[in-house]
Amino acid sequence: MNFEYFISKKLITSKSYKSKVSSPIIKIAITAISIGIIMMLLAFGTGYGLKHKIRDKITAFNGHISIKGFNDNQSNQSIYPIDGNQAFYPNFEDVPEVMHIQKTATKYGVIRTETDFEGIVVKGVSTDYNWTYFDEFITQGRKLDLNTKISKEAMMSEYLANRLGFKLGDKVIVYFLNNNSKRKTPPSVALTLVGFYNSGFQEFDKQFLIADIKQIIRLNKWDKNQIGEFELIVSDFEDIENTRIKVYENIGSFLNAFSIVNEYPTIFEWIKIFDVNIALIVVIMIIVAGINMITALLVLILEQTRLVGILKALGAQNFSISKIFLYNASYLILRGLLWGNLIGISLLLIQKYGEVITLNPENYYVTHAPIYLDWTYIVGINLGTVCICLLMLLLPSFIISRISPVKAIKFD
């Protein structure tokens, strides 16, 4: 045990350390550190949670990257088919960042009942469809059975089911645009509802009916190998634009690649604001905590001026004496971190599993505040707080070098 640590330990347990002057200041400093950690944990947990949840919801309906024909636009309807037999399907070996690729097709339709009607988009999926992102949305029933020759099953959102009065097992008749002038009635298909879903993303829940891609192929009179588009799932979303460029360079000259960031720019621009908010909260909390720690350390130095003078008279160096007070400051910071992490992580866990705080899905695209827990940002917050606070505390510790031993010993 070194000299500075021994003195700092005695100082912490001394009565003067817990005097009427320093005790409230010390408590305020510890509280400021704790509140700062709590606010930063909540900002990261809810901010990143909302970003990831919204991103996953969009991915469930669109994938990360879509491959379409150059004649096709970025609407919700597959107009011009592309060949489903491609060199990059089913394994995109030229772009290792692509984890999964699936065939889909979409078509505008209308559901009509005796009292109401609703325009929808029928999304056709195949046996290669990745249900990972969609599984958590299913509230009733099951996923589609796509192993039959042509499935007549469908999944509808709870929003549409409640609006149109459908129950599980009901038959839904969907009418489509009549592309054949010789036909008097529009083409239609009767589908049985086998499952309901609720993504909380009303922009999608209002329009998507999930069905077999073979129904879209039949209605559009495409060849059996033709599809609307390919949807790709990538390993690193943060690098999605570079991955999209790689995909585009490896799909041939008659196909184009779009990312969901391109297709939903407004939503992703809104999501970027979360990063600014998180950074602002972190900066403010660290400044507040640092200022409180500086104040606490200044009070300790002033209260222990006589001790500083005695140590200097005994030959102690300014740096050694500064380390004594920095040890004390570290002790206070660690106490603040302990309580801040305990309370902050507890609140995040309560929200994650209890879903106490609810949100309006029309504004936030989710029904409750989602939480993202990751040890990376938790450790980063703690290490960053300790380092920045200690750096800020170097300034008041320089006051020690200006204290005269003779005057300090006489100080009362």
C-alpha positions in Angstrom: 0.0 0.0 0.0 1.6 3.3 -1.1 1.8 6.5 0.9 -0.8 8.5 -1.1 -3.3 5.7 -0.9 -2.8 5.3 2.8 -3.3 9.0 3.5 -6.3 9.2 1.2 -7.9 6.3 3.0 -7.4 8.0 6.3 -8.8 11.2 4.9 -12.0 9.5 3.7 -12.7 8.0 7.1 -11.7 11.2 9.0 -14.2 13.4 10.7 -13.1 16.5 8.8 -13.9 14.7 5.6 -17.4 14.3 6.9 -17.6 17.9 8.3 -20.7 20.0 8.0 -19.2 21.8 5.0 -17.9 19.0 2.9 -20.5 16.3 3.6 -23.4 18.0 1.7 -21.1 18.9 -1.2 -19.8 15.3 -1.4 -23.3 13.9 -1.4 -24.3 16.3 -4.2 -21.2 15.3 -6.2 -22.1 11.6 -5.8 -25.7 12.2 -6.7 -24.7 14.2 -9.8 -22.5 11.4 -11.0 -25.3 8.9 -10.3 -28.0 11.0 -12.1 -25.6 11.5 -15.0 -25.0 7.8 -15.4 -28.7 7.1 -15.2 -29.6 9.7 -17.8 -26.8 8.5 -20.2 -27.9 4.8 -19.8 -31.5 5.7 -20.5 -30.5 7.9 -23.5 -28.4 5.1 -25.0 -30.8 2.3 -24.1 -34.0 3.9 -25.4 -32.4 5.8 -28.3 -30.7 2.8 -29.8 -33.6 0.6 -28.9 -36.0 2.8 -30.9 -33.5 2.9 -33.8 -33.1 -0.8 -33.9 -36.8 -1.6 -33.5 -37.9 0.8 -36.3 -35.1 -0.6 -38.5 -36.2 -4.2 -37.8 -39.8 -3.4 -38.6 -39.0 -1.9 -42.0 -36.6 -4.9 -42.6 -39.5 -7.4 -41.9 -41.5 -6.0 -44.8 -38.7 -5.0 -47.2 -35.4 -6.6 -46.4 -32.3 -4.5 -46.2 -31.6 -4.3 -49.9 -33.9 -5.0 -52.8 -32.9 -6.0 -56.3 -35.4 -4.9 -59.1 -35.4 -4.4 -62.8 -34.4 -1.0 -64.1 -37.9 -0.5 -65.5 -39.4 -0.9 -62.1 -39.7 2.0 -59.7 -39.7 2.2 -55.9 -43.4 1.8 -55.5 -45.1 -1.0 -53.5 -46.1 -2.9 -56.7 -44.0 -5.2 -58.8 -44.8 -4.1 -62.3 -42.0 -5.5 -64.5 -40.9 -9.0 -63.5 -37.3 -10.2 -63.4 -35.9 -13.6 -63.9 -35.7 -15.6 -60.6 -32.9 -17.8 -61.9 -29.8 -15.7 -61.1 -26.2 -16.6 -60.5 -26.3 -14.8 -57.1 -29.3 -16.8 -55.9 -29.7 -18.5 -53.4 -26.1 -17.7 -52.2 -24.6 -14.3 -52.9 -21.0 -15.5 -52.8 -19.5 -12.4 -54.4 -20.8 -10.3 -51.5 -20.1 -12.0 -48.2 -21.9 -9.3 -46.3 -25.2 -10.7 -47.7 -26.6 -13.2 -45.1 -29.8 -14.1 -46.8 -31.7 -13.6 -50.1 -35.4 -14.2 -50.8 -37.9 -13.9 -53.7 -40.9 -11.7 -53.3 -43.5 -9.9 -55.4 -46.2 -7.3 -54.6 -49.5 -6.3 -56.2 -52.1 -3.7 -55.5 -55.6 -5.0 -54.6 -58.9 -4.2 -52.9 -60.6 -6.1 -50.1 -64.4 -5.6 -50.3 -66.9 -6.5 -47.7 -70.7 -6.0 -47.5 -70.2 -2.7 -45.7 -66.7 -1.4 -46.5 -63.7 -1.8 -48.7 -59.9 -1.2 -48.3 -57.0 -0.8 -50.7 -54.1 -3.1 -49.9 -50.8 -4.4 -51.1 -50.6 -8.2 -51.4 -47.0 -9.2 -50.7 -46.1 -12.6 -52.1 -43.4 -14.6 -50.3 -41.8 -18.0 -51.0 -40.4 -20.9 -49.0 -37.1 -19.0 -48.8 -38.7 -16.2 -46.8 -36.8 -15.3 -43.6 -39.5 -15.0 -40.9 -37.0 -14.0 -38.2 -38.0 -10.3 -38.2 -41.7 -11.1 -38.6 -42.1 -13.8 -36.0 -42.5 -11.4 -33.1 -45.4 -9.6 -34.9 -47.7 -12.6 -35.1 -50.4 -12.3 -32.5 -52.8 -15.0 -33.5 -52.7 -18.1 -35.7 -49.6 -19.2 -37.6 -47.3 -18.5 -40.5 -48.2 -19.5 -44.1 -47.8 -23.0 -45.3 -46.0 -22.5 -48.6 -45.1 -26.1 -49.3 -48.3 -26.8 -51.3 -48.6 -26.3 -55.1 -50.2 -22.9 -54.7 -51.2 -21.8 -51.2 -54.6 -20.1 -50.6 -53.6 -18.9 -47.1 -53.0 -15.3 -46.1 -51.9 -13.2 -43.1 -53.6 -9.9 -42.2 -52.7 -7.2 -39.8 -54.9 -6.8 -36.7 -55.6 -3.2 -37.8 -57.2 -4.4 -41.1 -59.0 -7.3 -39.4 -60.6 -5.0 -36.8 -61.4 -2.4 -39.4 -63.1 -4.8 -41.8 -64.5 -7.3 -39.3 -62.5 -10.4 -40.1 -61.7 -13.3 -37.8 -59.2 -16.1 -37.9 -60.3 -18.7 -40.5 -62.5 -16.3 -42.6 -62.2 -16.1 -46.3 -61.0 -12.8 -47.8 -61.7 -12.0 -51.4 -59.1 -9.7 -52.9 -59.9 -7.9 -56.2 -57.1 -6.7 -58.6 -56.8 -4.3 -61.4 -58.2 -5.7 -64.7 -55.4 -5.6 -67.2 -57.4 -7.5 -69.8 -60.0 -5.3 -71.6 -61.9 -8.3 -72.8 -62.6 -9.4 -69.3 -65.8 -7.9 -67.8 -65.0 -8.6 -64.1 -61.7 -7.8 -62.3 -59.5 -10.8 -61.4 -59.9 -11.9 -57.8 -58.6 -14.6 -55.4 -60.2 -16.0 -52.2 -57.7 -16.4 -49.4 -58.1 -18.0 -45.9 -56.8 -16.0 -43.0 -54.5 -18.3 -41.0 -52.7 -15.6 -38.9 -52.9 -12.0 -37.7 -49.9 -9.8 -37.1 -49.3 -6.4 -35.4 -46.0 -4.7 -36.2 -47.0 -1.5 -34.5 -45.9 0.2 -37.7 -49.3 1.4 -38.9 -47.9 2.6 -42.2 -47.3 -1.1 -43.1 -50.1 -2.6 -41.0 -52.7 -0.6 -43.0 -51.6 -2.0 -46.4 -49.8 -5.4 -46.4 -51.5 -8.7 -46.8 -49.0 -11.6 -46.8 -49.7 -14.4 -49.3 -48.0 -17.0 -51.5 -45.8 -15.5 -54.3 -47.3 -18.0 -56.7 -50.6 -16.2 -56.4 -49.0 -13.0 -57.7 -47.2 -14.9 -60.5 -50.5 -16.5 -61.6 -52.5 -13.2 -61.5 -49.9 -11.4 -63.4 -49.6 -14.2 -65.9 -45.8 -14.4 -65.5 -43.6 -17.4 -66.3 -43.1 -19.6 -63.2 -39.5 -18.5 -62.9 -40.3 -14.8 -62.9 -40.6 -12.8 -59.7 -41.0 -9.2 -58.6 -37.8 -8.6 -56.8 -35.1 -10.1 -54.5 -34.8 -9.0 -50.9 -31.5 -9.2 -49.2 -30.6 -9.3 -45.5 -27.1 -8.0 -44.7 -24.8 -8.6 -41.7 -23.9 -5.0 -40.9 -26.6 -2.4 -41.3 -24.3 0.4 -40.5 -22.4 -0.3 -43.7 -25.5 -0.9 -45.8 -24.6 1.7 -48.5 -21.2 0.1 -49.2 -22.9 -3.3 -49.3 -25.5 -2.0 -51.7 -22.8 -0.7 -54.0 -21.1 -4.1 -54.0 -24.4 -5.8 -54.7 -25.1 -3.4 -57.6 -21.7 -4.2 -59.1 -22.4 -8.0 -59.0 -25.9 -8.3 -60.3 -25.6 -7.5 -64.0 -26.5 -4.5 -66.1 -30.3 -5.1 -66.3 -30.9 -5.0 -62.5 -30.7 -2.3 -59.9 -30.2 -2.3 -56.1 -32.0 -0.1 -53.5 -31.5 0.0 -49.8 -34.3 0.7 -47.3 -32.5 3.9 -46.4 -33.1 5.0 -50.1 -36.7 3.9 -50.1 -37.7 5.4 -46.7 -35.4 8.5 -46.5 -37.8 10.5 -44.2 -37.9 7.8 -41.5 -34.1 7.3 -41.5 -33.4 11.0 -41.4 -35.7 11.2 -38.4 -33.8 8.3 -36.8 -30.5 10.1 -37.3 -31.7 12.8 -34.9 -31.6 10.2 -32.1 -27.8 10.2 -32.3 -27.7 14.0 -31.9 -30.0 13.8 -28.9 -27.9 11.1 -27.3 -24.7 13.0 -27.9 -26.2 16.2 -26.4 -27.4 14.4 -23.3 -24.0 12.7 -22.7 -22.1 16.0 -23.1 -24.5 17.8 -20.7 -24.4 15.1 -18.1 -20.6 14.8 -18.1 -20.2 18.5 -17.8 -22.7 18.7 -14.9 -21.0 15.7 -13.1 -17.5 17.1 -13.8 -18.4 20.6 -12.4 -19.8 19.0 -9.2 -16.7 16.9 -8.8 -14.5 20.0 -9.2 -16.5 21.8 -6.6 -16.3 18.8 -4.2 -12.5 18.5 -4.7 -12.0 22.3 -4.1 -13.9 22.0 -0.8 -11.8 19.1 0.3 -8.6 20.9 -0.6 -9.7 24.0 1.3 -10.7 22.0 4.3 -7.4 20.0 4.3 -5.2 23.0 3.7 -3.4 22.4 7.1 -2.8 18.8 6.1 -1.3 19.9 2.8 1.0 22.3 4.6 2.2 19.6 7.0 2.8 17.1 4.2 4.8 19.7 2.3 6.8 20.5 5.4 7.6 16.8 5.7 9.0 16.9 2.1 6.0 15.6 0.1 6.0 16.6 -3.6 3.0 18.5 -5.1 2.2 15.6 -7.4 2.1 13.1 -4.5 -0.3 15.4 -2.5 -2.5 15.9 -5.6 -2.7 12.1 -6.0 -4.1 11.9 -2.4 -7.1 14.1 -3.4 -7.5 12.4 -6.8 -7.8 9.1 -4.9 -10.5 10.6 -2.9 -12.2 12.0 -6.0 -12.0 8.5 -7.6 -13.7 7.0 -4.6 -16.5 9.5 -5.0 -16.8 8.9 -8.7 -16.9 5.1 -8.2 -19.7 5.4 -5.6 -21.6 7.5 -8.1 -21.0 5.0 -10.8 -22.2 2.1 -8.6 -25.5 3.7 -7.7 -26.0 5.1 -11.2 -25.5 1.8 -12.9 -27.6 -0.1 -10.4 -30.6 2.3 -10.8 -30.1 2.9 -14.6 -29.8 -0.7 -15.6 -32.7 -1.7 -13.3 -34.9 0.9 -15.0 -33.9 -0.4 -18.5 -34.6 -4.0 -17.5 -38.0 -3.0 -16.1 -38.9 -1.3 -19.3 -37.5 -4.0 -21.5 -39.5 -6.8 -19.9 -42.4 -4.9 -18.3 -43.1 -2.5 -21.2 -44.2 0.1 -18.6 -43.8 3.2 -20.9 -46.1 3.1 -24.0 -45.8 5.2 -27.1 -48.2 6.4 -29.8 -47.4 4.2 -32.9 -48.6 6.9 -35.2 -45.8 9.1 -34.1 -43.1 6.6 -33.0 -43.9 3.5 -35.1 -43.8 1.4 -31.9 -46.4 0.7 -29.2 -43.9 0.9 -26.3 -40.4 2.3 -25.7 -38.0 -0.4 -26.9 -34.8 -1.0 -25.0 -31.4 -2.0 -26.4 -29.0 -3.4 -23.9 -25.4 -3.9 -24.8 -22.3 -4.1 -22.6 -20.3 -2.1 -25.1 -22.1 1.2 -24.5 -22.5 0.5 -20.8 -18.7 0.0 -20.3 -18.0 2.9 -22.6 -20.2 5.3 -20.6 -18.5 4.3 -17.3 -15.0 4.5 -18.7 -15.6 7.7 -20.4 -17.2 9.3 -17.3 -14.2 8.3 -15.1 -11.6 9.5 -17.6 -13.2 12.8 -18.3 -14.0 13.6 -14.7 -10.5 12.8 -13.6 -9.1 15.0 -16.4 -11.3 17.8 -15.3 -10.1 17.3 -11.7 -6.5 17.9 -12.6 -7.2 21.6 -12.7 -8.2 22.1 -9.1 -5.4 19.7 -8.0 -2.9 22.3 -9.3 -4.1 24.6 -6.5 -2.0 22.5 -4.2 1.2 23.6 -5.8 0.4 27.2 -4.9 -0.2 26.5 -1.2 2.6 27.8 1.1 3.6 25.3 3.9 4.0 28.0 6.5 0.7 29.7 5.7 -1.1 26.4 5.4 0.0 25.2 8.9 -1.3 28.4 10.4 -4.5 28.1 8.4 -7.6 27.7 10.5 
